[in-house]
């Protein structure tokens, strides 16, 4: 059975394993170490919530972070927006992990007073683009090689 809970520092190694696998498939040089996961997804001062999905068989099978933006943020979105990142193990795709994580994230966004969430996805990542579209995100901007999608909370 899938459990969604707040990420804790002890989850960083399993989260890193998922992130590194995804980054390798994307041929990305972005950092993915456990230390990076702790500082960027778990302990970051702008984190509103970082949830992990886990099951008894596999341990952590995915995670999703939601940060609230400040003025002049690196994401180039208005202050007060949320910025989301979703990472699901290749062994857990199409099992409802992303949907379950997003329900948790939506609750956290509403509690934090976030009204819009930005997701920036590589234009070549059709599965990720499809996931965000299925969650209700809509394309609202693009930069070279990436698509910006937006979700507005009611």
Backbone as JSON Lines, residues from 0, in Angstrom:
{"i":0,"aa":"X","n":[0.84,-1.19,0.0],"ca":[0.0,0.0,0.0],"c":[0.88,1.25,0.0]}
{"i":1,"aa":"X","n":[0.51,2.21,-0.78],"ca":[1.28,3.44,-0.94],"c":[1.01,4.39,0.23]}
{"i":2,"aa":"X","n":[2.09,4.92,0.8],"ca":[1.99,5.9,1.88],"c":[2.62,7.2,1.39]}
{"i":3,"aa":"X","n":[1.93,8.31,1.63],"ca":[2.46,9.64,1.32],"c":[2.72,10.32,2.66]}
{"i":4,"aa":"X","n":[3.95,10.82,2.82],"ca":[4.31,11.48,4.08],"c":[5.36,12.55,3.79]}
{"i":5,"aa":"X","n":[5.59,13.38,4.8],"ca":[6.61,14.43,4.72],"c":[7.99,13.78,4.61]}
{"i":6,"aa":"X","n":[8.81,14.28,3.7],"ca":[10.19,13.8,3.59],"c":[10.97,14.21,4.82]}
{"i":7,"aa":"X","n":[11.85,13.33,5.25],"ca":[12.76,13.62,6.36],"c":[14.18,13.4,5.87]}
{"i":8,"aa":"X","n":[15.13,13.93,6.61],"ca":[16.54,13.87,6.19],"c":[16.98,12.43,5.91]}
{"i":9,"aa":"X","n":[16.46,11.47,6.67],"ca":[16.85,10.07,6.49],"c":[16.39,9.5,5.14]}
{"i":10,"aa":"X","n":[15.47,10.17,4.46],"ca":[14.99,9.73,3.14],"c":[15.93,10.14,2.01]}
{"i":11,"aa":"X","n":[16.88,11.01,2.29],"ca":[17.69,11.62,1.23],"c":[18.41,10.6,0.35]}
{"i":12,"aa":"X","n":[18.92,9.53,0.92],"ca":[19.65,8.54,0.12],"c":[18.72,7.86,-0.89]}
{"i":13,"aa":"X","n":[17.52,7.46,-0.45],"ca":[16.58,6.82,-1.38],"c":[16.06,7.82,-2.41]}
{"i":14,"aa":"X","n":[15.83,9.06,-1.99],"ca":[15.39,10.09,-2.92],"c":[16.47,10.36,-3.95]}
{"i":15,"aa":"X","n":[17.71,10.38,-3.51],"ca":[18.85,10.6,-4.4],"c":[18.94,9.49,-5.44]}
{"i":16,"aa":"X","n":[18.73,8.27,-5.03],"ca":[18.77,7.13,-5.96],"c":[17.76,7.34,-7.09]}
{"i":17,"aa":"X","n":[16.55,7.76,-6.75],"ca":[15.52,8.02,-7.76],"c":[15.93,9.18,-8.65]}
{"i":18,"aa":"X","n":[16.39,10.26,-8.04],"ca":[16.77,11.45,-8.8],"c":[17.92,11.16,-9.76]}
{"i":19,"aa":"X","n":[18.94,10.47,-9.28],"ca":[20.1,10.15,-10.13],"c":[19.68,9.28,-11.31]}
{"i":20,"aa":"X","n":[18.81,8.3,-11.07],"ca":[18.33,7.45,-12.17],"c":[17.63,8.3,-13.23]}
{"i":21,"aa":"X","n":[16.79,9.22,-12.81],"ca":[16.07,10.09,-13.75],"c":[17.05,11.0,-14.48]}
{"i":22,"aa":"X","n":[17.96,11.62,-13.75],"ca":[18.94,12.52,-14.38],"c":[19.81,11.77,-15.39]}
{"i":23,"aa":"X","n":[20.17,10.54,-15.08],"ca":[20.95,9.73,-16.04],"c":[20.15,9.47,-17.31]}
{"i":24,"aa":"X","n":[18.87,9.15,-17.17],"ca":[18.03,8.92,-18.35],"c":[17.86,10.19,-19.17]}
{"i":25,"aa":"X","n":[17.88,11.33,-18.5],"ca":[17.75,12.62,-19.18],"c":[19.09,13.11,-19.72]}
{"i":26,"aa":"X","n":[20.17,12.41,-19.42],"ca":[21.51,12.86,-19.8],"c":[21.78,14.26,-19.23]}
{"i":27,"aa":"X","n":[21.37,14.45,-17.98],"ca":[21.5,15.74,-17.31],"c":[22.69,15.74,-16.36]}
{"i":28,"aa":"X","n":[23.34,16.86,-16.28],"ca":[24.47,17.01,-15.36],"c":[24.04,17.67,-14.05]}
{"i":29,"aa":"X","n":[22.75,17.85,-13.84],"ca":[22.27,18.44,-12.59],"c":[22.7,17.58,-11.41]}
{"i":30,"aa":"X","n":[22.91,18.17,-10.25],"ca":[23.32,17.38,-9.08],"c":[22.18,16.49,-8.58]}
{"i":31,"aa":"X","n":[22.54,15.36,-8.0],"ca":[21.53,14.44,-7.49],"c":[21.94,13.72,-6.22]}
{"i":32,"aa":"X","n":[23.05,14.13,-5.63],"ca":[23.55,13.44,-4.43],"c":[22.59,13.58,-3.26]}
{"i":33,"aa":"X","n":[22.76,12.73,-2.26],"ca":[21.95,12.81,-1.05],"c":[22.11,14.17,-0.38]}
{"i":34,"aa":"X","n":[23.32,14.71,-0.4],"ca":[23.56,16.02,0.19],"c":[22.75,17.09,-0.55]}
{"i":35,"aa":"X","n":[22.74,17.0,-1.88],"ca":[21.95,17.95,-2.68],"c":[20.47,17.8,-2.36]}
{"i":36,"aa":"X","n":[19.99,16.58,-2.28],"ca":[18.57,16.34,-1.97],"c":[18.22,16.97,-0.62]}
{"i":37,"aa":"X","n":[19.07,16.77,0.38],"ca":[18.81,17.37,1.7],"c":[18.73,18.89,1.61]}
{"i":38,"aa":"X","n":[19.72,19.5,0.93],"ca":[19.77,20.97,0.92],"c":[18.73,21.59,-0.01]}
{"i":39,"aa":"X","n":[18.42,20.94,-1.12],"ca":[17.55,21.54,-2.13],"c":[16.08,21.15,-1.97]}
{"i":40,"aa":"X","n":[15.8,19.97,-1.44],"ca":[14.42,19.49,-1.35],"c":[13.9,19.33,0.07]}
{"i":41,"aa":"X","n":[14.74,19.03,1.02],"ca":[14.25,18.76,2.38],"c":[14.46,19.96,3.3]}
{"i":42,"aa":"X","n":[15.67,20.52,3.32],"ca":[16.01,21.58,4.26],"c":[15.96,22.99,3.68]}
{"i":43,"aa":"X","n":[15.67,23.14,2.41],"ca":[15.69,24.46,1.77],"c":[14.71,25.4,2.47]}
{"i":44,"aa":"X","n":[15.11,26.65,2.71],"ca":[14.23,27.57,3.45],"c":[12.93,27.91,2.72]}
{"i":45,"aa":"X","n":[12.86,27.72,1.41],"ca":[11.64,28.03,0.67],"c":[10.71,26.84,0.49]}
{"i":46,"aa":"X","n":[11.09,25.68,1.03],"ca":[10.24,24.5,0.9],"c":[8.96,24.7,1.69]}
{"i":47,"aa":"X","n":[7.85,24.54,1.0],"ca":[6.55,24.52,1.66],"c":[6.25,23.1,2.1]}
{"i":48,"aa":"X","n":[6.53,22.15,1.2],"ca":[6.37,20.74,1.53],"c":[7.18,19.9,0.55]}
{"i":49,"aa":"X","n":[7.79,18.86,1.06],"ca":[8.41,17.84,0.21],"c":[7.86,16.51,0.7]}
{"i":50,"aa":"X","n":[7.08,15.88,-0.14],"ca":[6.44,14.62,0.2],"c":[7.17,13.46,-0.46]}
{"i":51,"aa":"X","n":[7.18,12.32,0.23],"ca":[7.68,11.09,-0.37],"c":[6.53,10.09,-0.45]}
{"i":52,"aa":"X","n":[6.59,9.27,-1.47],"ca":[5.68,8.14,-1.6],"c":[6.51,6.9,-1.31]}
{"i":53,"aa":"X","n":[5.99,6.04,-0.46],"ca":[6.73,4.81,-0.15],"c":[5.75,3.65,-0.04]}
{"i":54,"aa":"X","n":[6.3,2.47,-0.26],"ca":[5.53,1.26,-0.03],"c":[6.42,0.27,0.72]}
{"i":55,"aa":"X","n":[5.8,-0.71,1.33],"ca":[6.53,-1.66,2.16],"c":[7.55,-2.46,1.37]}
{"i":56,"aa":"X","n":[7.26,-2.77,0.12],"ca":[8.15,-3.57,-0.71],"c":[9.39,-2.82,-1.16]}
{"i":57,"aa":"X","n":[9.21,-1.6,-1.65],"ca":[10.29,-0.89,-2.33],"c":[10.87,0.28,-1.56]}
{"i":58,"aa":"X","n":[10.27,0.68,-0.47],"ca":[10.72,1.88,0.22],"c":[10.23,3.1,-0.53]}
{"i":59,"aa":"X","n":[11.05,4.16,-0.6],"ca":[10.67,5.39,-1.29],"c":[10.63,5.14,-2.79]}
{"i":60,"aa":"X","n":[9.48,5.45,-3.41],"ca":[9.31,5.24,-4.85],"c":[9.09,6.54,-5.61]}
{"i":61,"aa":"X","n":[9.02,7.65,-4.89],"ca":[8.85,8.93,-5.54],"c":[8.83,10.06,-4.53]}
{"i":62,"aa":"X","n":[9.05,11.28,-5.04],"ca":[8.92,12.45,-4.18],"c":[8.52,13.65,-5.0]}
{"i":63,"aa":"X","n":[7.93,14.61,-4.29],"ca":[7.48,15.84,-4.93],"c":[7.74,17.0,-3.98]}
{"i":64,"aa":"X","n":[8.36,18.04,-4.52],"ca":[8.65,19.21,-3.7],"c":[7.81,20.39,-4.16]}
{"i":65,"aa":"X","n":[7.48,21.25,-3.22],"ca":[6.79,22.49,-3.5],"c":[7.51,23.59,-2.74]}
{"i":66,"aa":"X","n":[8.03,24.54,-3.49],"ca":[8.68,25.71,-2.91],"c":[7.81,26.92,-3.16]}
{"i":67,"aa":"X","n":[7.86,27.87,-2.24],"ca":[7.21,29.15,-2.46],"c":[8.29,30.13,-2.92]}
{"i":68,"aa":"X","n":[7.96,30.93,-3.91],"ca":[8.96,31.82,-4.49],"c":[8.97,33.17,-3.78]}
{"i":69,"aa":"X","n":[10.15,33.77,-3.81],"ca":[10.36,35.12,-3.28],"c":[10.67,36.04,-4.47]}
{"i":70,"aa":"X","n":[10.69,37.33,-4.22],"ca":[11.04,38.29,-5.28],"c":[12.41,37.97,-5.84]}
{"i":71,"aa":"X","n":[12.54,38.08,-7.17],"ca":[13.82,37.85,-7.82],"c":[14.27,36.4,-7.83]}
{"i":72,"aa":"X","n":[13.33,35.46,-7.75],"ca":[13.67,34.04,-7.67],"c":[14.27,33.52,-8.98]}
{"i":73,"aa":"X","n":[15.0,32.43,-8.87],"ca":[15.69,31.83,-10.01],"c":[14.73,31.25,-11.05]}
{"i":74,"aa":"X","n":[13.47,31.03,-10.67],"ca":[12.49,30.43,-11.57],"c":[11.8,31.47,-12.46]}
{"i":75,"aa":"X","n":[12.0,32.73,-12.13],"ca":[11.42,33.83,-12.91],"c":[9.89,33.77,-12.95]}
{"i":76,"aa":"X","n":[9.32,33.48,-11.79],"ca":[7.87,33.52,-11.63],"c":[7.55,34.52,-10.52]}
{"i":77,"aa":"X","n":[6.31,35.01,-10.47],"ca":[5.97,36.0,-9.46],"c":[6.19,35.49,-8.03]}
{"i":78,"aa":"X","n":[6.57,36.4,-7.15],"ca":[6.72,36.05,-5.73],"c":[5.39,35.52,-5.2]}
{"i":79,"aa":"X","n":[5.47,34.5,-4.39],"ca":[4.27,33.9,-3.8],"c":[3.72,32.72,-4.58]}
{"i":80,"aa":"X","n":[4.25,32.48,-5.76],"ca":[3.86,31.29,-6.51],"c":[4.54,30.06,-5.91]}
{"i":81,"aa":"X","n":[4.01,28.91,-6.21],"ca":[4.68,27.67,-5.89],"c":[5.47,27.19,-7.1]}
{"i":82,"aa":"X","n":[6.54,26.46,-6.83],"ca":[7.32,25.81,-7.87],"c":[7.41,24.33,-7.49]}
{"i":83,"aa":"X","n":[7.04,23.47,-8.42],"ca":[6.92,22.05,-8.12],"c":[7.98,21.24,-8.87]}
{"i":84,"aa":"X","n":[8.41,20.16,-8.25],"ca":[9.29,19.19,-8.88],"c":[8.81,17.8,-8.51]}
{"i":85,"aa":"X","n":[8.71,16.91,-9.48],"ca":[8.17,15.57,-9.26],"c":[9.15,14.54,-9.8]}
{"i":86,"aa":"X","n":[9.44,13.52,-8.99],"ca":[10.4,12.49,-9.37],"c":[9.85,11.14,-8.9]}
{"i":87,"aa":"X","n":[9.61,10.25,-9.86],"ca":[9.05,8.93,-9.55],"c":[9.98,7.87,-10.13]}
{"i":88,"aa":"X","n":[10.25,6.86,-9.34],"ca":[11.11,5.75,-9.77],"c":[10.55,5.09,-11.02]}
{"i":89,"aa":"X","n":[11.45,4.7,-11.9],"ca":[11.01,4.02,-13.14],"c":[10.28,2.72,-12.83]}
{"i":90,"aa":"X","n":[10.5,2.14,-11.66],"ca":[9.81,0.9,-11.29],"c":[8.41,1.16,-10.76]}
{"i":91,"aa":"X","n":[8.05,2.43,-10.54],"ca":[6.75,2.75,-9.97],"c":[5.88,3.6,-10.89]}
{"i":92,"aa":"X","n":[6.29,3.75,-12.14],"ca":[5.51,4.56,-13.07],"c":[4.15,3.92,-13.34]}
{"i":93,"aa":"X","n":[3.16,4.79,-13.57],"ca":[1.8,4.37,-13.93],"c":[1.11,3.57,-12.81]}
{"i":94,"aa":"X","n":[1.51,3.87,-11.54],"ca":[0.88,3.2,-10.4],"c":[0.17,4.19,-9.49]}
{"i":95,"aa":"X","n":[-0.02,5.43,-9.94],"ca":[-0.74,6.42,-9.16],"c":[0.12,7.19,-8.17]}
{"i":96,"aa":"X","n":[1.45,6.99,-8.24],"ca":[2.36,7.67,-7.31],"c":[2.29,9.18,-7.5]}
{"i":97,"aa":"X","n":[2.41,9.65,-8.73],"ca":[2.39,11.08,-9.0],"c":[1.08,11.72,-8.6]}
{"i":98,"aa":"X","n":[-0.03,11.06,-8.86],"ca":[-1.34,11.61,-8.47],"c":[-1.48,11.72,-6.96]}
{"i":99,"aa":"X","n":[-1.02,10.7,-6.25],"ca":[-1.09,10.73,-4.79],"c":[-0.2,11.83,-4.23]}
{"i":100,"aa":"X","n":[0.99,11.98,-4.78],"ca":[1.88,13.05,-4.33],"c":[1.24,14.42,-4.59]}
{"i":101,"aa":"X","n":[0.62,14.58,-5.76],"ca":[0.05,15.88,-6.1],"c":[-1.11,16.25,-5.18]}
{"i":102,"aa":"X","n":[-1.9,15.28,-4.77],"ca":[-2.99,15.58,-3.81],"c":[-2.41,16.16,-2.52]}
{"i":103,"aa":"X","n":[-1.32,15.59,-2.03],"ca":[-0.66,16.1,-0.84],"c":[-0.12,17.51,-1.07]}
{"i":104,"aa":"X","n":[0.49,17.72,-2.22],"ca":[1.05,19.03,-2.57],"c":[-0.04,20.09,-2.69]}
{"i":105,"aa":"X","n":[-1.17,19.74,-3.27],"ca":[-2.26,20.7,-3.39],"c":[-2.76,21.16,-2.02]}
{"i":106,"aa":"X","n":[-2.86,20.23,-1.09],"ca":[-3.27,20.6,0.26],"c":[-2.26,21.55,0.89]}
{"i":107,"aa":"X","n":[-0.98,21.27,0.72],"ca":[0.07,22.14,1.27],"c":[0.03,23.52,0.62]}
{"i":108,"aa":"X","n":[-0.21,23.57,-0.69],"ca":[-0.28,24.85,-1.4],"c":[-1.45,25.67,-0.87]}
{"i":109,"aa":"X","n":[-2.59,25.05,-0.73],"ca":[-3.77,25.76,-0.22],"c":[-3.5,26.28,1.2]}
{"i":110,"aa":"X","n":[-2.92,25.44,2.05],"ca":[-2.61,25.85,3.43],"c":[-1.64,27.02,3.47]}
{"i":111,"aa":"X","n":[-0.72,27.09,2.49],"ca":[0.29,28.16,2.44],"c":[-0.21,29.41,1.72]}
{"i":112,"aa":"X","n":[-1.42,29.37,1.19],"ca":[-1.96,30.51,0.47],"c":[-1.39,30.68,-0.93]}
{"i":113,"aa":"X","n":[-0.85,29.61,-1.49],"ca":[-0.32,29.64,-2.85],"c":[-1.48,29.48,-3.82]}
{"i":114,"aa":"X","n":[-1.55,30.37,-4.81],"ca":[-2.66,30.33,-5.76],"c":[-2.27,29.8,-7.13]}
{"i":115,"aa":"X","n":[-0.98,29.85,-7.46],"ca":[-0.51,29.35,-8.76],"c":[0.77,28.55,-8.54]}
{"i":116,"aa":"X","n":[0.91,27.45,-9.29],"ca":[2.09,26.59,-9.2],"c":[2.71,26.49,-10.58]}
{"i":117,"aa":"X","n":[4.01,26.68,-10.65],"ca":[4.77,26.58,-11.89],"c":[5.51,25.25,-11.93]}
{"i":118,"aa":"X","n":[5.51,24.64,-13.11],"ca":[6.33,23.45,-13.37],"c":[7.09,23.72,-14.67]}
{"i":119,"aa":"X","n":[8.41,23.65,-14.62],"ca":[9.22,23.84,-15.83],"c":[9.74,22.46,-16.23]}
{"i":120,"aa":"X","n":[9.38,22.02,-17.43],"ca":[9.68,20.67,-17.89],"c":[10.46,20.74,-19.18]}
{"i":121,"aa":"X","n":[11.48,19.9,-19.29],"ca":[12.23,19.8,-20.53],"c":[11.28,19.45,-21.67]}
{"i":122,"aa":"X","n":[11.38,20.18,-22.77],"ca":[10.47,19.98,-23.9],"c":[10.53,18.56,-24.47]}
{"i":123,"aa":"X","n":[11.64,17.86,-24.27],"ca":[11.79,16.51,-24.81],"c":[11.24,15.43,-23.88]}
{"i":124,"aa":"X","n":[10.73,15.8,-22.7],"ca":[10.25,14.82,-21.73],"c":[8.72,14.67,-21.82]}
{"i":125,"aa":"X","n":[8.3,13.93,-22.83],"ca":[6.87,13.78,-23.12],"c":[6.12,13.18,-21.94]}
{"i":126,"aa":"X","n":[6.7,12.22,-21.24],"ca":[6.01,11.61,-20.1],"c":[5.76,12.63,-19.0]}
{"i":127,"aa":"X","n":[6.75,13.46,-18.71],"ca":[6.59,14.49,-17.67],"c":[5.56,15.53,-18.1]}
{"i":128,"aa":"X","n":[5.61,15.94,-19.35],"ca":[4.63,16.89,-19.85],"c":[3.21,16.31,-19.75]}
{"i":129,"aa":"X","n":[3.08,15.04,-20.09],"ca":[1.78,14.36,-20.0],"c":[1.29,14.26,-18.57]}
{"i":130,"aa":"X","n":[2.21,13.99,-17.64],"ca":[1.84,13.9,-16.23],"c":[1.26,15.23,-15.76]}
{"i":131,"aa":"X","n":[1.99,16.32,-16.0],"ca":[1.53,17.62,-15.51],"c":[0.22,18.03,-16.18]}
{"i":132,"aa":"X","n":[0.07,17.72,-17.46],"ca":[-1.19,18.02,-18.13],"c":[-2.33,17.22,-17.5]}
{"i":133,"aa":"X","n":[-2.09,15.96,-17.19],"ca":[-3.12,15.12,-16.55],"c":[-3.49,15.65,-15.16]}
{"i":134,"aa":"X","n":[-2.56,16.32,-14.49],"ca":[-2.84,16.89,-13.17],"c":[-3.59,18.22,-13.27]}
{"i":135,"aa":"X","n":[-3.71,18.76,-14.48],"ca":[-4.45,20.0,-14.67],"c":[-3.59,21.21,-14.98]}
{"i":136,"aa":"X","n":[-2.29,21.02,-15.16],"ca":[-1.39,22.11,-15.54],"c":[-1.61,22.45,-17.01]}
{"i":137,"aa":"X","n":[-1.41,23.72,-17.34],"ca":[-1.53,24.16,-18.71],"c":[-0.3,24.97,-19.09]}
{"i":138,"aa":"X","n":[0.15,24.8,-20.32],"ca":[1.31,25.53,-20.82],"c":[1.01,27.02,-20.81]}
{"i":139,"aa":"X","n":[1.95,27.81,-20.28],"ca":[1.77,29.26,-20.29],"c":[3.02,30.02,-20.71]}
{"i":140,"aa":"X","n":[4.15,29.32,-20.83],"ca":[5.36,29.98,-21.31],"c":[6.33,28.92,-21.8]}
{"i":141,"aa":"X","n":[7.32,29.39,-22.54],"ca":[8.37,28.46,-22.96],"c":[9.69,29.22,-23.0]}
{"i":142,"aa":"X","n":[10.75,28.49,-22.75],"ca":[12.1,29.0,-22.91],"c":[12.81,27.97,-23.77]}
{"i":143,"aa":"X","n":[13.96,28.29,-24.24],"ca":[14.66,27.35,-25.13],"c":[14.8,25.98,-24.46]}
{"i":144,"aa":"X","n":[14.18,24.97,-25.06],"ca":[14.29,23.6,-24.6],"c":[13.38,23.21,-23.45]}
{"i":145,"aa":"X","n":[12.52,24.13,-22.97],"ca":[11.67,23.81,-21.83],"c":[10.29,24.44,-21.99]}
{"i":146,"aa":"X","n":[9.34,23.82,-21.31],"ca":[7.95,24.26,-21.33],"c":[7.56,24.62,-19.9]}
{"i":147,"aa":"X","n":[7.0,25.81,-19.74],"ca":[6.49,26.23,-18.43],"c":[5.0,25.92,-18.37]}
{"i":148,"aa":"X","n":[4.61,25.16,-17.35],"ca":[3.21,24.82,-17.17],"c":[2.75,25.43,-15.85]}
{"i":149,"aa":"X","n":[1.46,25.75,-15.8],"ca":[0.92,26.46,-14.66],"c":[-0.36,25.77,-14.19]}
{"i":150,"aa":"X","n":[-0.5,25.69,-12.87],"ca":[-1.73,25.19,-12.25],"c":[-2.25,26.29,-11.34]}
{"i":151,"aa":"X","n":[-3.51,26.66,-11.5],"ca":[-4.13,27.66,-10.64],"c":[-5.09,26.99,-9.68]}
{"i":152,"aa":"X","n":[-4.88,27.21,-8.4],"ca":[-5.78,26.67,-7.38],"c":[-7.06,27.49,-7.38]}
{"i":153,"aa":"X","n":[-8.16,26.85,-7.02],"ca":[-9.44,27.58,-6.98],"c":[-9.43,28.66,-5.89]}
